[in-house]
């Protein structure tokens, strides 16, 4: 009885098959770009109305090709004495935390209101933005790169 010929099996993988790579911490901290849009200066009569409300738009851009979960926290305050001397303190009115999901390359516009009680120069760049890839099971989001200070001048008329 003859034995059947043995044939070697060859397994191969095409070279261009993408291997899913785990994003680096730097890539994770650059998922979302933020920009604040607001007037450079704002005139308000504090004698007529003690609270000055200024509309501010927070623009969130998903820079990745993935779906991203985003959390915005407005409760963060600048507490260093130098910053308070220069910028003073103000309050965000309304909701203080937002959770949303941005699709690949999506741009989302969030309408905010800043409340001031005095004239002065203020830094509106206090919102903290955290993000994570929607399909990744992580316990916490990665803090996104903060932009430059966003200064606004509040004048009394």
HELIX and SHEET records of a PDB file:
HELIX    1   1 UNK A   25  UNK A   28  1                                   4    
HELIX    2   2 UNK A   81  UNK A   87  1                                   7    
SHEET    1   A 4 UNK A  32  UNK A  37  0                                        
SHEET    2   A 4 UNK A  52  UNK A  62 -1                                        
SHEET    3   A 4 UNK A 107  UNK A 116 -1                                        
SHEET    4   A 4 UNK A  91  UNK A  93 -1                                        
SHEET    1   B 3 UNK A  41  UNK A  44  0                                        
SHEET    2   B 3 UNK A 151  UNK A 156  1                                        
SHEET    3   B 3 UNK A 120  UNK A 123 -1                                        
SHEET    1   C 4 UNK A  97  UNK A 102  0                                        
SHEET    2   C 4 UNK A  68  UNK A  73 -1                                        
SHEET    3   C 4 UNK A 128  UNK A 133 -1                                        
SHEET    4   C 4 UNK A 142  UNK A 143 -1                                        
END                                                                             
